[in-house]
Amino acid sequence: MPRDRDVRNIRDPLLVGGVIGDVLDFFHRKVSLKVTYGSREVRNGCELKPSVVVNQPVVDIGGDDLRNFYTLIMVDPDAPSPSRPTLKEYLHWLVVDIPATTGASFGQEIVCYENPRPTIGIHRCVFVLFQQLGRQTVYAPEWRQNFNTRDYANVYNLGLPVAALYFNCQRENGSGGRRPELNLL
């Protein structure tokens, strides 16, 4: 019989949705992360239509030490198609030097926001937050396609994520692909 901790991990929506495994290794959340598109707050596994995510979201970051800075990464591990993710991971947004207890608008956007526009299937759009070792220690990658969150974190000594969220997105009149995961939290 599984221990309580094991059961809790199995029900983690990031694990159920395949984000842990496909994009991230298992980690413990240490900081709050809130992402909103207009009036719609991103909840793990929720579905947001491309028309809702056209504009850059508002991102609020917790933390308690104002000397800490964070890197926010937004990727699509299902590009261009969940069944053939040859562009995995597609980098939609990268913001660095975000001070604790503020939001992405206080950081330095080094890869501008590009809204998700899936054409085939249901895509997971993943926000990952890392704590930086210091300010101005993280730089822009050379391209958006075939970005690798784990490798990027290793290059810049970001360690494991401190928070992550994801939503599902598909073409407005789309159908098929992976079934959206239920919001378990």
C-alpha positions as CSV (number, residue, x, y, z in Angstrom):
1,M,0.0,0.0,0.0
2,P,1.4,3.4,-1.0
3,R,2.4,5.9,1.7
4,D,0.4,9.2,2.0
5,R,3.3,11.1,0.3
6,D,3.3,8.7,-2.6
7,V,-0.4,9.0,-3.2
8,R,-0.2,12.8,-3.1
9,N,2.6,12.8,-5.7
10,I,0.6,10.5,-8.0
11,R,-2.3,13.0,-7.9
12,D,0.0,16.0,-8.6
13,P,-1.6,17.5,-11.8
14,L,1.9,18.2,-13.2
15,L,2.6,14.5,-13.0
16,V,-0.8,13.4,-14.2
17,G,-0.5,15.9,-17.2
18,G,3.0,14.6,-18.1
19,V,4.7,17.9,-17.4
20,I,6.9,16.2,-14.9
21,G,8.6,13.7,-17.1
22,D,8.3,15.5,-20.4
23,V,9.5,19.0,-19.4
24,L,10.6,18.8,-15.7
25,D,12.0,16.5,-13.1
26,F,10.0,16.1,-9.9
27,F,10.5,19.1,-7.6
28,H,9.0,20.7,-4.5
29,R,7.1,23.9,-4.8
30,K,8.7,26.7,-2.8
31,V,7.2,29.9,-4.2
32,S,3.7,30.8,-5.2
33,L,3.1,31.5,-8.9
34,K,-0.1,33.0,-10.2
35,V,-0.7,33.5,-14.0
36,T,-3.8,35.3,-15.3
37,Y,-5.0,36.1,-18.8
38,G,-7.6,38.8,-18.3
39,S,-10.0,37.4,-15.7
40,R,-8.9,33.8,-16.3
41,E,-6.5,32.4,-13.8
42,V,-4.3,29.5,-15.0
43,R,-5.0,26.3,-13.0
44,N,-3.1,23.1,-13.8
45,G,-4.8,21.3,-16.6
46,C,-7.4,23.9,-17.4
47,E,-8.3,24.7,-21.0
48,L,-7.7,28.2,-22.4
49,K,-8.6,29.0,-26.0
50,P,-6.0,30.7,-28.3
51,S,-8.3,33.8,-28.3
52,V,-7.9,34.1,-24.5
53,V,-4.1,33.8,-24.5
54,V,-3.3,36.3,-27.3
55,N,-1.9,38.9,-24.9
56,Q,0.9,38.4,-22.5
57,P,-0.4,37.2,-19.1
58,V,0.0,38.9,-15.7
59,V,2.3,36.9,-13.6
60,D,2.6,37.3,-9.8
61,I,5.5,35.6,-7.9
62,G,5.7,35.0,-4.2
63,G,8.8,34.6,-2.1
64,D,9.8,36.3,1.0
65,D,13.4,37.4,0.4
66,L,13.5,40.6,-1.7
67,R,17.2,39.7,-2.6
68,N,16.0,36.7,-4.7
69,F,15.5,36.9,-8.4
70,Y,13.6,34.5,-10.7
71,T,13.5,33.3,-14.2
72,L,10.1,32.5,-15.9
73,I,10.0,30.2,-18.8
74,M,6.9,29.4,-20.9
75,V,7.2,26.4,-23.3
76,D,5.0,24.1,-25.4
77,P,6.3,20.5,-25.3
78,D,3.7,19.4,-27.9
79,A,4.8,21.6,-30.9
80,P,3.8,21.3,-33.6
81,S,1.7,18.3,-32.8
82,P,1.3,16.2,-29.7
83,S,1.7,13.0,-31.8
84,R,4.9,14.4,-33.5
85,P,6.4,17.0,-31.2
86,T,9.4,17.7,-33.5
87,L,9.8,21.3,-32.2
88,K,9.6,20.1,-28.6
89,E,9.9,22.4,-26.5
90,Y,8.8,25.5,-28.3
91,L,9.8,28.6,-26.2
92,H,7.0,31.1,-26.0
93,W,8.4,33.5,-23.4
94,L,11.4,34.1,-21.2
95,V,11.7,36.7,-18.5
96,V,14.7,36.9,-16.1
97,D,15.7,39.0,-13.1
98,I,12.2,39.1,-11.6
99,P,12.4,40.3,-8.0
100,A,10.7,38.2,-5.4
101,T,7.1,39.3,-4.4
102,T,6.6,41.1,-7.7
103,G,5.7,39.9,-11.2
104,A,7.1,39.3,-14.7
105,S,6.5,42.9,-15.6
106,F,9.3,43.8,-13.1
107,G,11.8,41.5,-14.8
108,Q,13.7,41.7,-18.0
109,E,12.0,40.1,-21.0
110,I,14.7,38.4,-23.0
111,V,12.5,36.4,-25.3
112,C,9.3,38.3,-26.1
113,Y,5.9,36.7,-25.5
114,E,4.5,34.7,-28.5
115,N,1.0,33.5,-28.0
116,P,0.2,29.8,-28.5
117,R,-1.5,29.0,-31.8
118,P,-1.8,25.3,-31.9
119,T,-3.1,23.9,-35.3
120,I,-3.3,20.2,-34.4
121,G,-4.3,18.5,-31.2
122,I,-4.3,19.7,-27.6
123,H,-1.1,21.4,-26.5
124,R,0.2,21.9,-22.9
125,C,1.5,25.4,-22.3
126,V,3.9,25.2,-19.3
127,F,5.1,28.1,-17.1
128,V,8.2,27.2,-15.1
129,L,9.8,29.4,-12.4
130,F,13.4,29.0,-11.3
131,Q,15.3,30.9,-8.6
132,Q,18.4,32.5,-10.0
133,L,21.8,32.6,-8.3
134,G,22.0,36.3,-8.8
135,R,20.9,39.2,-11.0
136,Q,22.0,39.3,-14.7
137,T,23.2,35.7,-14.7
138,V,20.7,34.3,-17.3
139,Y,20.8,35.0,-21.1
140,A,18.6,34.5,-24.1
141,P,18.9,31.2,-26.1
142,E,19.6,31.3,-29.8
143,W,16.2,30.1,-31.0
144,R,12.7,29.2,-29.8
145,Q,12.3,25.7,-31.3
146,N,13.8,22.6,-29.7
147,F,14.4,24.6,-26.4
148,N,15.1,22.3,-23.5
149,T,14.1,23.6,-20.1
150,R,16.2,21.1,-18.2
151,D,19.3,21.8,-20.2
152,Y,18.8,25.6,-19.9
153,A,18.4,25.3,-16.1
154,N,21.7,23.3,-16.0
155,V,23.6,25.8,-18.1
156,Y,22.6,28.7,-15.8
157,N,22.8,26.7,-12.5
158,L,19.1,27.3,-11.9
159,G,18.6,24.0,-10.1
160,L,15.1,22.5,-9.9
161,P,12.0,24.7,-10.4
162,V,10.5,26.5,-7.5
163,A,7.0,26.6,-9.1
164,A,5.2,25.5,-12.3
165,L,1.8,25.7,-13.9
166,Y,0.3,24.5,-17.2
167,F,-2.8,24.9,-19.2
168,N,-4.1,23.0,-22.3
169,C,-4.8,24.9,-25.5
170,Q,-6.1,23.8,-28.9
171,R,-7.4,25.4,-32.1
172,E,-10.7,27.2,-31.5
173,N,-12.6,24.8,-33.6
174,G,-10.2,22.0,-33.1
175,S,-10.8,18.5,-32.0
176,G,-8.8,15.4,-31.3
177,G,-5.5,15.0,-29.6
178,R,-4.8,14.3,-26.0
179,R,-7.7,14.7,-23.6
180,P,-7.3,17.7,-21.2
181,E,-6.4,16.5,-17.7
182,L,-8.9,17.3,-15.0
183,N,-8.0,20.0,-12.5
184,L,-7.1,17.9,-9.4
185,L,-6.2,20.8,-7.1
